[in-house]
Amino acid sequence: MKKIALMIAGLGIAVSALPATASAQQWQNINSRQANIEQRLNTGIRNGALTRPEATRLRTQFRNLNGLEQQYRRSGGGLTQAERRDLDRRFDALSQRVRTQKNDRQGRR
């Protein structure tokens, strides 16, 4: 009985620590996120993990996102907090699409 109680207590502590570690992840600035995604695209193209249509589509989305960032920067002397959150959300989605496409096993033939 004592072992079960200790196990439940330990599990409770571990679960409560999860949000703290998730929020402790370091925020990346926009330029480093762009460089990271571009590097991942280049690597995927070089090693064949991305097909030509996948690479073209992802590069187009990447360029569009870069254009949106420039539009935001021109519209008011920098990025507002809302624009930064929007770009972060969009970069997260693009990063997920790159990850998905690189790992879908549809490499070049």
C-alpha positions as CSV (number, residue, x, y, z in Angstrom):
1,M,0.0,0.0,0.0
2,K,2.9,2.3,0.9
3,K,4.5,1.7,-2.5
4,I,1.3,2.6,-4.4
5,A,1.0,5.8,-2.4
6,L,4.6,6.8,-3.2
7,M,4.1,5.9,-6.8
8,I,1.0,8.1,-7.1
9,A,2.7,10.9,-5.3
10,G,5.7,10.7,-7.6
11,L,3.5,10.6,-10.6
12,G,1.6,13.7,-9.4
13,I,4.9,15.6,-9.0
14,A,6.1,14.5,-12.5
15,V,2.8,15.6,-14.1
16,S,2.8,19.0,-12.3
17,A,6.4,19.6,-13.5
18,L,5.5,19.1,-17.2
19,P,4.0,22.6,-17.8
20,A,7.0,24.2,-16.2
21,T,9.4,22.4,-18.6
22,A,7.2,23.2,-21.6
23,S,7.1,26.9,-20.7
24,A,10.9,26.9,-20.1
25,Q,11.6,26.3,-23.8
26,Q,13.6,29.2,-25.1
27,W,11.8,31.6,-27.5
28,Q,13.5,31.9,-30.8
29,N,13.6,35.2,-32.6
30,I,12.1,35.5,-36.1
31,N,15.4,35.5,-38.0
32,S,16.7,32.4,-36.2
33,R,13.4,30.6,-36.9
34,Q,13.7,31.5,-40.6
35,A,17.3,30.3,-40.8
36,N,16.3,27.1,-39.0
37,I,13.4,26.3,-41.4
38,E,15.5,27.2,-44.5
39,Q,18.3,24.9,-43.3
40,R,15.8,22.1,-42.8
41,L,14.4,22.6,-46.2
42,N,17.9,22.6,-47.8
43,T,18.8,19.5,-45.9
44,G,15.6,17.7,-47.0
45,I,16.2,18.6,-50.6
46,R,19.8,17.5,-50.5
47,N,19.2,14.2,-48.8
48,G,16.1,13.4,-50.9
49,A,13.6,13.5,-48.0
50,L,11.6,16.1,-49.9
51,T,10.2,15.5,-53.3
52,R,10.5,18.3,-55.8
53,P,6.7,19.3,-55.5
54,E,6.9,19.2,-51.7
55,A,10.0,21.4,-51.7
56,T,8.5,23.8,-54.2
57,R,5.3,24.1,-52.1
58,L,7.1,24.5,-48.8
59,R,9.5,27.1,-50.3
60,T,6.6,29.1,-51.7
61,Q,4.9,29.0,-48.2
62,F,8.2,30.1,-46.7
63,R,8.6,33.0,-49.1
64,N,5.0,34.1,-48.5
65,L,5.6,34.1,-44.7
66,N,8.8,36.1,-45.2
67,G,6.8,38.6,-47.3
68,L,4.1,38.9,-44.5
69,E,6.9,39.6,-42.0
70,Q,8.2,42.4,-44.2
71,Q,4.7,43.8,-44.6
72,Y,4.2,43.8,-40.8
73,R,7.6,45.5,-40.3
74,R,6.8,48.2,-42.9
75,S,3.3,48.9,-41.4
76,G,4.4,50.6,-38.2
77,G,8.1,50.7,-37.3
78,G,8.5,47.1,-36.2
79,L,6.4,44.2,-35.0
80,T,3.6,44.5,-32.6
81,Q,3.0,41.8,-30.0
82,A,0.0,40.6,-32.0
83,E,2.0,40.4,-35.2
84,R,4.8,38.6,-33.4
85,R,2.3,36.0,-32.1
86,D,0.8,35.6,-35.6
87,L,4.2,35.0,-37.1
88,D,5.1,32.6,-34.3
89,R,1.9,30.6,-35.0
90,R,2.5,30.6,-38.7
91,F,6.2,29.6,-38.3
92,D,5.1,26.8,-36.0
93,A,2.6,25.5,-38.6
94,L,5.2,25.8,-41.4
95,S,7.8,24.0,-39.3
96,Q,5.3,21.2,-38.6
97,R,4.5,20.9,-42.4
98,V,8.3,20.6,-43.1
99,R,8.6,17.9,-40.5
100,T,5.7,16.0,-41.8
101,Q,6.8,16.2,-45.4
102,K,10.4,15.2,-44.6
103,N,9.2,12.2,-42.7
104,D,6.4,10.9,-45.0
105,R,8.8,8.6,-46.8
106,Q,8.0,10.0,-50.2
107,G,11.6,10.7,-51.1
108,R,12.9,11.4,-54.6
109,R,13.1,8.4,-56.8
